[in-house]
Amino acid sequence: MLSHLKLRNFRNYRNAELTLPRGWTLLLGANGQGKSNLLEAVWYLAILRSFRTRLIDTLCHWEADTFTLRGTVETPTPQGSTAAVDLCVTHGQQRSLLVNGRSVTKASEFIHQFPCQALVPEDLLLIKGTARDRRRFLDILLSQLDPLYVEHLQKWALALKSRNAILRDPDKYGAALQAYDAAIARHGACVTTRRRSCVEQLAACLSTTAPQILSGTEPLSLRFVSGLGRPEPAAMTEDAAETALRDLLAKGYAKDRAEGHTRWGPHRDEVAISRGRRPLGEFGSEGEVRIACLALRLASLELIRQRSAPNGGIVVLVDDVVGELDPDRRRTFFQMIAPGDQVILAATTPFPELQDRLAATYSVAGGVLRPLRESSATKP
């Protein structure tokens, strides 16, 4: 769990600090006061990404050029006690990462010190957005399930970028093409096979979560669509995928060169999301899509719980995604969060269903946090 958080010059927070208990914490305030910014800070501390923007410089307070986030993570030990991990990230002209005061250079050494999932309005992009949005969702989820995945993803992406540069000027750099093809095939095979496996496991979790929160009898389903440009057996091994990708790059070189980019590969992977026989992004109503996105995130939570956190302890960030639910669905949603999870919920008004669950409540106004009276869940 994340027990302590400090923000300096992050979004509209000049300096803020709060203690986070186990269980549910409510951030209460009007729109535009900084509730989402605080959730975004926790998410950034967990995975070094924002759930709202790819422009990291915009996370900095408008009167500053550097922001700093610090957090203390408490994890259980086999001996039954807890161990504390101190995290610090500073982003300015350069990024600095510290784990227990020790500088680390790789993001893979820093991220996911605590399992975290964010349920935010931007999740609509999982269904309404592009294939890139869905690949990003898979990559973030996989990086929490498999620590080595990030390294394969980064090496594949770098090799792909280099190959595309060669394709635009083959006479100058063509001699290096073979080495980059080998790297793309090796690391890309890992990326695409693990994405497929993740979608299959996620679909199994979704078959349980979706019926609890979606009305009607039509099932919500996921299907992985390979970027290898041809039907791919579901049981294809990583070695077989590496061979297939290597052959694909070799056979497609002439057309790739003519177009100046690599046409096929994991960068073309897609996740088809449908309800019954309907592609949900095209034919789902706004309300149906919102609830389907919520079901998908709950399935992600269940998958993380099965693979990485069987005893709970996931940090769950909930931002303005339950206010539009009817009371019955809202109650169901709250019940689907595991008792051992740590939940930080942002809302403009309190929810009666949470009265007995809350461990802490903070008011948020103009980037200033103020603890409110002791929540009922903490009283003797």
C-alpha positions as CSV (number, residue, x, y, z in Angstrom):
1,M,0.0,0.0,0.0
2,L,1.0,3.6,-0.5
3,S,1.2,5.1,3.0
4,H,2.5,8.6,2.4
5,L,2.5,11.0,-0.6
6,K,4.2,14.4,-1.1
7,L,3.8,16.6,-4.1
8,R,5.8,19.7,-5.1
9,N,4.9,21.8,-8.1
10,F,2.8,19.1,-9.6
11,R,-0.2,20.5,-11.6
12,N,-2.0,22.9,-9.3
13,Y,-0.2,21.7,-6.1
14,R,2.7,23.9,-4.9
15,N,3.3,21.7,-1.8
16,A,1.0,19.0,-0.5
17,E,1.4,16.0,1.7
18,L,-1.0,13.4,2.9
19,T,-1.1,10.2,4.8
20,L,-3.1,7.4,3.2
21,P,-4.6,4.6,5.4
22,R,-5.6,1.1,4.3
23,G,-9.1,0.9,2.9
24,W,-11.0,3.8,1.3
25,T,-9.9,7.4,1.1
26,L,-12.3,10.0,-0.2
27,L,-11.1,13.2,-1.9
28,L,-14.1,15.6,-1.7
29,G,-14.3,18.9,-3.6
30,A,-15.8,20.9,-6.4
31,N,-14.8,20.4,-10.0
32,G,-11.4,21.8,-11.0
33,Q,-9.9,21.9,-7.6
34,G,-7.2,19.2,-7.9
35,K,-8.8,15.9,-7.0
36,S,-7.9,14.3,-10.4
37,N,-4.4,15.8,-10.2
38,L,-3.7,14.0,-7.0
39,L,-4.8,10.7,-8.5
40,E,-2.6,11.4,-11.5
41,A,0.3,12.0,-9.1
42,V,-0.2,8.5,-7.6
43,W,-0.4,7.0,-11.1
44,Y,2.7,8.7,-12.2
45,L,4.6,7.5,-9.1
46,A,3.5,4.0,-10.0
47,I,4.2,3.8,-13.7
48,L,5.9,7.1,-14.7
49,R,3.1,7.9,-17.0
50,S,0.0,10.2,-16.9
51,F,-3.5,8.9,-17.6
52,R,-4.3,12.2,-19.2
53,T,-1.4,13.3,-21.4
54,R,1.8,12.2,-23.0
55,L,3.3,15.7,-22.6
56,I,5.0,15.2,-19.2
57,D,6.2,18.9,-19.1
58,T,2.5,19.9,-18.7
59,L,2.4,18.1,-15.3
60,C,4.5,20.8,-13.9
61,H,3.0,23.8,-12.0
62,W,2.7,26.7,-14.4
63,E,5.0,28.9,-12.3
64,A,7.7,26.2,-12.0
65,D,10.0,24.2,-14.3
66,T,10.4,21.1,-12.1
67,F,8.1,18.9,-10.2
68,T,8.8,16.3,-7.5
69,L,6.7,13.4,-6.2
70,R,7.7,11.3,-3.2
71,G,5.9,8.3,-1.8
72,T,6.4,5.6,0.8
73,V,5.2,2.1,-0.1
74,E,4.6,-0.5,2.6
75,T,4.7,-4.2,1.6
76,P,4.3,-7.3,3.7
77,T,7.3,-9.5,4.3
78,P,7.3,-13.3,4.6
79,Q,8.0,-12.9,8.3
80,G,4.7,-11.1,8.7
81,S,6.0,-7.6,9.2
82,T,6.1,-4.7,6.7
83,A,9.0,-3.3,4.6
84,A,9.0,0.4,3.5
85,V,10.2,1.5,0.1
86,D,10.8,5.2,-0.5
87,L,10.2,6.5,-4.0
88,C,11.1,9.8,-5.5
89,V,10.8,11.1,-9.0
90,T,11.8,14.6,-10.1
91,H,11.1,15.8,-13.6
92,G,12.6,19.0,-15.1
93,Q,15.1,19.3,-17.9
94,Q,16.1,15.8,-16.9
95,R,14.3,13.0,-15.0
96,S,15.7,11.7,-11.7
97,L,14.6,8.5,-10.1
98,L,15.4,7.4,-6.6
99,V,14.5,4.1,-4.8
100,N,15.3,4.2,-1.1
101,G,17.7,7.1,-1.8
102,R,19.5,5.2,-4.5
103,S,19.6,6.6,-8.0
104,V,18.3,4.3,-10.8
105,T,18.5,4.9,-14.5
106,K,16.0,2.5,-15.9
107,A,12.3,3.0,-15.6
108,S,11.9,-0.7,-15.2
109,E,13.9,-0.5,-12.0
110,F,11.5,2.1,-10.6
111,I,8.0,1.4,-11.8
112,H,5.4,-0.8,-10.2
113,Q,6.8,-0.9,-6.7
114,F,3.1,-1.1,-5.9
115,P,0.3,-2.6,-8.0
116,C,-2.0,0.2,-9.2
117,Q,-5.0,0.6,-11.5
118,A,-6.7,3.8,-12.4
119,L,-10.5,4.0,-13.3
120,V,-10.8,7.4,-15.0
121,P,-13.0,9.1,-17.6
122,E,-10.2,8.8,-20.1
123,D,-11.0,5.0,-20.1
124,L,-13.6,5.7,-22.8
125,L,-10.6,5.6,-25.2
126,L,-10.3,1.8,-24.5
127,I,-13.3,1.4,-26.6
128,K,-13.9,4.7,-28.5
129,G,-10.2,5.4,-29.1
130,T,-7.6,4.0,-31.5
131,A,-5.8,0.7,-31.6
132,R,-2.8,2.6,-30.1
133,D,-4.9,3.4,-27.0
134,R,-5.7,-0.3,-26.6
135,R,-2.1,-1.4,-27.1
136,R,-1.1,1.2,-24.5
137,F,-3.6,-0.3,-22.1
138,L,-2.2,-3.8,-22.6
139,D,1.4,-2.7,-22.3
140,I,0.7,-0.9,-18.9
141,L,-1.2,-3.9,-17.6
142,L,1.5,-6.4,-18.8
143,S,4.3,-4.3,-17.2
144,Q,2.5,-4.8,-13.8
145,L,2.2,-8.6,-14.4
146,D,5.6,-9.3,-15.9
147,P,8.6,-7.1,-14.8
148,L,10.6,-8.2,-17.8
149,Y,8.0,-7.1,-20.3
150,V,9.0,-3.4,-20.1
151,E,12.5,-4.2,-21.2
152,H,11.4,-6.3,-24.2
153,L,8.9,-3.5,-25.2
154,Q,11.5,-0.8,-25.0
155,K,14.1,-2.8,-27.0
156,W,11.5,-3.7,-29.7
157,A,10.3,-0.1,-30.0
158,L,13.9,1.3,-30.3
159,A,14.7,-1.3,-33.0
160,L,11.5,-0.5,-34.9
161,K,12.3,3.2,-34.8
162,S,15.8,2.5,-36.1
163,R,14.6,0.3,-38.9
164,N,12.1,2.9,-40.0
165,A,14.9,5.4,-40.2
166,I,17.0,3.0,-42.3
167,L,14.0,2.5,-44.7
168,R,13.9,6.2,-45.3
169,D,17.6,6.3,-46.2
170,P,18.6,2.7,-47.1
171,D,21.7,3.7,-49.2
172,K,23.3,5.3,-46.1
173,Y,22.3,2.9,-43.3
174,G,21.2,-0.3,-45.1
175,A,24.1,-2.4,-43.8
176,A,22.6,-2.3,-40.3
177,L,19.2,-3.5,-41.3
178,Q,19.8,-7.2,-40.6
179,A,20.7,-6.5,-37.0
180,Y,17.6,-4.4,-36.4
181,D,15.4,-7.1,-38.0
182,A,16.8,-9.6,-35.6
183,A,16.1,-7.4,-32.6
184,I,12.6,-6.6,-33.8
185,A,11.9,-10.3,-34.3
186,R,13.3,-11.4,-31.0
187,H,11.7,-8.7,-28.8
188,G,8.6,-8.2,-30.9
189,A,7.8,-11.9,-30.6
190,C,7.8,-11.5,-26.9
191,V,5.6,-8.4,-27.1
192,T,2.9,-9.8,-29.4
193,T,2.7,-13.3,-27.8
194,R,2.4,-11.9,-24.3
195,R,-0.2,-9.4,-25.4
196,R,-2.2,-12.3,-26.9
197,S,-2.0,-14.2,-23.6
198,C,-2.9,-11.2,-21.6
199,V,-6.1,-10.6,-23.7
200,E,-7.1,-14.3,-23.3
201,Q,-6.6,-14.1,-19.5
202,L,-8.4,-10.7,-19.4
203,A,-11.3,-12.1,-21.4
204,A,-11.7,-14.9,-18.8
205,C,-11.8,-12.4,-16.0
206,L,-14.3,-10.2,-18.0
207,S,-16.7,-13.1,-18.3
208,T,-17.1,-12.9,-14.5
209,T,-17.0,-9.1,-13.9
210,A,-19.1,-7.9,-16.9
211,P,-22.4,-9.7,-16.0
212,Q,-22.3,-8.2,-12.5
213,I,-22.4,-4.6,-13.8
214,L,-23.7,-4.7,-17.4
215,S,-27.4,-5.2,-18.0
216,G,-28.8,-7.5,-20.6
217,T,-27.7,-11.0,-21.7
218,E,-25.3,-10.2,-24.5
219,P,-21.7,-11.1,-23.5
220,L,-18.9,-8.5,-23.5
221,S,-16.0,-10.2,-25.3
222,L,-12.3,-9.4,-26.2
223,R,-10.4,-10.8,-29.2
224,F,-6.7,-10.3,-30.0
225,V,-5.9,-9.3,-33.6
226,S,-2.3,-10.0,-34.5
227,G,-0.3,-7.3,-36.3
228,L,1.6,-10.0,-38.2
229,G,-0.8,-9.4,-41.1
230,R,-2.2,-12.9,-41.4
231,P,-4.2,-15.4,-39.3
232,E,-2.1,-16.4,-36.3
233,P,-2.7,-19.7,-34.3
234,A,-3.6,-18.9,-30.8
235,A,-1.1,-21.4,-29.6
236,M,1.9,-19.9,-31.5
237,T,4.9,-20.0,-29.3
238,E,7.3,-17.2,-28.8
239,D,9.9,-19.0,-30.9
240,A,7.4,-19.5,-33.7
241,A,6.3,-15.9,-33.6
242,E,10.0,-14.8,-33.8
243,T,10.5,-16.9,-36.9
244,A,7.2,-15.6,-38.5
245,L,8.1,-12.0,-37.8
246,R,11.7,-12.4,-39.1
247,D,10.2,-13.9,-42.4
248,L,7.6,-11.2,-42.6
249,L,10.3,-8.4,-42.4
250,A,12.5,-10.1,-45.0
251,K,9.6,-10.7,-47.5
252,G,8.1,-7.2,-46.9
253,Y,11.4,-5.3,-47.3
254,A,10.7,-4.0,-50.8
255,K,7.3,-2.6,-50.0
256,D,8.5,-1.3,-46.6
257,R,11.3,0.6,-48.3
258,A,8.9,2.0,-50.9
259,E,6.6,3.3,-48.1
260,G,9.3,4.3,-45.8
261,H,8.1,2.4,-42.7
262,T,7.6,-1.1,-41.4
263,R,4.1,-2.1,-42.4
264,W,3.5,-5.2,-40.1
265,G,4.4,-6.2,-36.6
266,P,3.4,-5.7,-33.0
267,H,2.8,-2.0,-33.7
268,R,-0.3,-3.2,-35.6
269,D,-1.7,-5.4,-32.9
270,E,-5.3,-4.7,-32.0
271,V,-7.9,-5.7,-29.4
272,A,-11.5,-6.1,-30.8
273,I,-14.1,-5.4,-28.2
274,S,-17.6,-6.4,-28.9
275,R,-20.9,-7.1,-27.3
276,G,-22.7,-10.0,-28.9
277,R,-21.9,-9.5,-32.5
278,R,-21.7,-5.7,-32.3
279,P,-18.3,-3.9,-32.3
280,L,-18.9,-1.8,-29.2
281,G,-16.9,1.2,-30.3
282,E,-19.2,1.6,-33.4
283,F,-22.6,0.5,-32.2
284,G,-22.5,0.8,-28.4
285,S,-24.5,3.7,-26.7
286,E,-22.5,6.2,-24.5
287,G,-23.8,4.6,-21.3
288,E,-23.1,1.1,-22.5
289,V,-19.6,2.0,-23.4
290,R,-18.9,3.7,-20.1
291,I,-20.1,0.7,-18.1
292,A,-18.2,-1.7,-20.4
293,C,-15.0,0.3,-19.8
294,L,-15.6,0.0,-16.0
295,A,-16.1,-3.8,-16.4
296,L,-12.8,-4.0,-18.3
297,R,-11.0,-2.2,-15.6
298,L,-12.5,-4.4,-12.9
299,A,-11.4,-7.4,-15.0
300,S,-7.9,-5.9,-15.0
301,L,-8.0,-5.6,-11.3
302,E,-9.0,-9.2,-11.0
303,L,-6.2,-10.3,-13.3
304,I,-3.6,-8.4,-11.2
305,R,-5.0,-9.9,-8.1
306,Q,-4.7,-13.4,-9.5
307,R,-1.2,-13.0,-10.9
308,S,0.5,-10.5,-8.5
309,A,-1.5,-9.6,-5.5
310,P,-3.6,-12.6,-4.3
311,N,-4.1,-11.1,-0.9
312,G,-5.2,-7.7,-2.1
313,G,-3.2,-4.6,-1.6
314,I,-3.8,-3.1,-5.1
315,V,-3.9,0.7,-5.1
316,V,-7.2,1.6,-6.9
317,L,-7.7,5.2,-8.2
318,V,-11.3,6.0,-8.9
319,D,-12.0,9.4,-10.6
320,D,-15.5,10.4,-11.5
321,V,-16.6,7.1,-13.1
322,V,-19.2,6.0,-10.6
323,G,-21.2,9.2,-10.1
324,E,-23.3,8.5,-13.2
325,L,-24.1,5.0,-12.2
326,D,-27.5,4.2,-10.8
327,P,-27.5,3.3,-7.0
328,D,-27.7,-0.5,-7.6
329,R,-24.8,-0.5,-10.0
330,R,-22.8,1.8,-7.8
331,R,-23.3,-0.5,-4.8
332,T,-22.3,-3.4,-7.0
333,F,-19.1,-1.6,-8.1
334,F,-18.1,-0.8,-4.5
335,Q,-18.7,-4.5,-3.5
336,M,-16.5,-5.7,-6.3
337,I,-13.4,-3.9,-4.9
338,A,-11.5,-6.4,-2.7
339,P,-11.4,-5.7,1.1
340,G,-7.6,-5.7,1.0
341,D,-7.3,-3.1,-1.7
342,Q,-6.4,0.5,-1.0
343,V,-8.9,2.8,-2.8
344,I,-8.5,6.6,-3.4
345,L,-11.8,7.9,-4.7
346,A,-12.5,11.5,-6.0
347,A,-16.0,12.8,-5.9
348,T,-17.9,16.1,-5.7
349,T,-20.4,14.7,-3.2
350,P,-20.1,11.8,-0.7
351,F,-21.8,8.5,-1.5
352,P,-24.1,7.1,1.2
353,E,-23.0,3.6,0.2
354,L,-19.5,4.4,1.4
355,Q,-20.3,5.7,4.8
356,D,-19.1,2.6,6.6
357,R,-16.2,1.9,4.4
358,L,-14.3,5.2,4.5
359,A,-11.0,5.3,6.5
360,A,-10.2,8.9,5.7
361,T,-11.7,11.9,4.0
362,Y,-9.9,15.0,2.6
363,S,-11.4,18.1,1.2
364,V,-9.6,19.5,-1.9
365,A,-9.8,23.2,-2.8
366,G,-7.4,25.1,-5.0
367,G,-4.7,22.6,-4.7
368,V,-4.9,22.5,-0.9
369,L,-5.7,19.4,1.1
370,R,-7.4,19.4,4.4
371,P,-8.4,16.3,6.4
372,L,-12.0,16.3,7.5
373,R,-13.4,14.6,10.5
374,E,-12.5,11.0,11.3
375,S,-14.3,8.6,9.0
376,S,-16.6,6.1,10.5
377,A,-14.6,3.1,9.4
378,T,-11.7,4.2,11.6
379,K,-13.7,4.7,14.8
380,P,-13.7,2.1,17.5
